[in-house]
């Protein structure tokens, strides 16, 4: 098997009543997390929620751009 990589755009919404992932028309995702955007808590929850939704390990997903923004670029590396 070989390693594959893909990038996806995300819009993060914090302080949601429950975590969820919604697909947007342009192919990106809107991810809602319950954590507040302080000290990286929301980003860590984003990676956990999105990894679970995509069926990949948390170690295979990372934020490429947008650490301090609602709009993020996410890299997903996986075995194909």
C-alpha positions in Angstrom: 0.0 0.0 0.0 1.1 3.6 -0.6 0.6 6.7 1.4 -1.9 9.2 -0.1 -2.5 12.8 0.8 -5.4 15.1 0.3 -6.3 18.6 1.4 -9.7 19.9 2.4 -11.0 23.3 3.5 -12.9 23.6 6.8 -15.0 26.2 8.5 -14.8 25.8 12.3 -17.7 26.8 14.6 -16.9 26.8 18.3 -19.0 26.5 21.4 -21.6 24.3 19.7 -24.0 22.3 21.8 -22.6 19.1 20.2 -19.8 18.2 17.8 -20.8 17.5 14.2 -19.6 17.6 10.7 -21.6 18.9 7.7 -20.6 18.7 4.1 -20.9 22.0 2.2 -21.9 22.4 -1.5 -18.3 23.2 -2.6 -17.0 19.9 -1.1 -15.5 21.4 2.1 -16.8 20.7 5.6 -18.3 22.8 8.3 -17.2 21.4 11.6 -18.9 22.3 14.9 -17.0 21.7 18.2 -18.0 22.3 21.8 -14.7 23.7 22.9 -13.9 27.3 23.2 -11.2 28.8 20.9 -8.6 29.2 23.6 -5.1 27.6 23.9 -5.7 25.3 20.9 -8.6 23.4 22.5 -11.0 23.9 19.5 -8.3 22.9 17.0 -7.5 19.7 18.9 -11.2 18.9 19.0 -11.6 19.7 15.3 -8.9 17.2 14.5 -10.5 14.5 16.7 -14.0 15.1 15.3 -12.9 15.3 11.7 -10.6 12.2 11.9 -13.5 10.2 13.4 -15.8 11.4 10.6 -13.3 10.6 7.8 -12.3 7.2 9.4 -8.6 8.0 9.7 -6.3 8.1 12.7 -5.8 11.4 14.5 -2.1 11.2 13.7 -3.0 11.2 9.9 -4.7 14.6 10.0 -3.2 18.0 10.6 -3.9 21.8 10.2 -1.8 23.2 7.3 -3.1 26.8 7.5 -5.5 28.7 9.7 -4.4 27.8 13.3 -6.0 31.1 14.5 -8.8 31.4 11.9 -12.2 29.9 11.5 -11.2 29.0 7.9 -8.7 26.2 7.9 -6.8 24.0 5.4 -6.5 20.4 6.6 -4.1 17.8 5.3 -5.2 14.1 5.5 -2.5 11.4 4.9 -3.7 7.9 4.7 -2.8 4.4 3.5 -4.4 3.6 0.1 
